[in-house]
Amino acid sequence: MGTTLYVLETSRVLDVRLNRQLVVAEELDASAAERLRVLVERHHGHTGSPRAARLLAEWPGAVAEFRLIRPKEEVGRIEAEAEGTERTEAEEGVTIP
């Protein structure tokens, strides 16, 4: 599976901007929220970012504004179809020298 992305969604336009064929947006579960908190703390430690400090100070409310974006599991198939490079089951075992 591919990379995940954390988006601070304060403008409420994420749903209209996402390509739902390729990605899904989810609320953060406890594990994702903790990973994000560690990333924001690390960012704040390295940069002294006032925005990161605000997010951390208001964490219970701030974390609810984030969405986790991840690729759909079938994204590889969708991309292959779009590129014309999808393989059939018969071709799966064939190696081209």
Secondary structure, 3 states (H helix, E strand, C coil): CCCCEEEECCCCCHHHHCCCCCEEEEECCHHHHHHHHHHHHHHHHHHCCHHHHHHHHCHHHHHCCEEEEEECCCHHHHHHHHHCCCCCHHHHCCCCC
